[in-house]
């Protein structure tokens, strides 16, 4: 089975359609403060233009449940991704009849302690940064990602992935999916289509 590819931080239709043409599996839309933040109406227009082969992910950071539900109702997202300090109960409530991804910022082995408390569909592992919730372009110790797989949930590997290192990452970690944002950008929120195509092609060339 080929590793799935998730591209996050989509801000425009041009990038979204190009990613779909290149064979992306999931596209992420950021609804929290970020250089890649997108308005809900604009995201909904992009989602409406996508082929059914592409799943959509809404990224939230410490958002109220009411706002998450409102955006979900408007966009019919396939996944909700929580990238903040959301506790297990919060994730469990919003998991009702939808798929939930919980992101964890990995600094050391202690960062894995709370993972098993979360009854979610997928774990996303990203590099820790004190001043950012993601999109830092930094990698982390992939041995910790391998250890996180012991908790029995599929892993989405994020953090500093590029066309140059994604094949190594897949060979070592064997994740369910890989996630990229800054590693294929021309500028924050604008993807470099050549890098995007290369990343997807190289990720898809590997096998789980």
Secondary structure, DSSP 8 states (H G I E B T S, - for coil): -B-EEEE----SHHHHHHHHHHT-SEEEEE-SSSTTB--HHHHHHHHHTS-TTSEEEEEESS--HHHHHHHHHHH--SEEEE-SS--HHHHHHHTTTSEEEEEEEESSGGGGTTGGG---SEEEEEE--TT-SS-------HHHHHHHGGGSSEEEE-SS--TTTHHHHHHHH--SEEEESGGGEEETTEE-HHHHHHHHHHHHHSB-
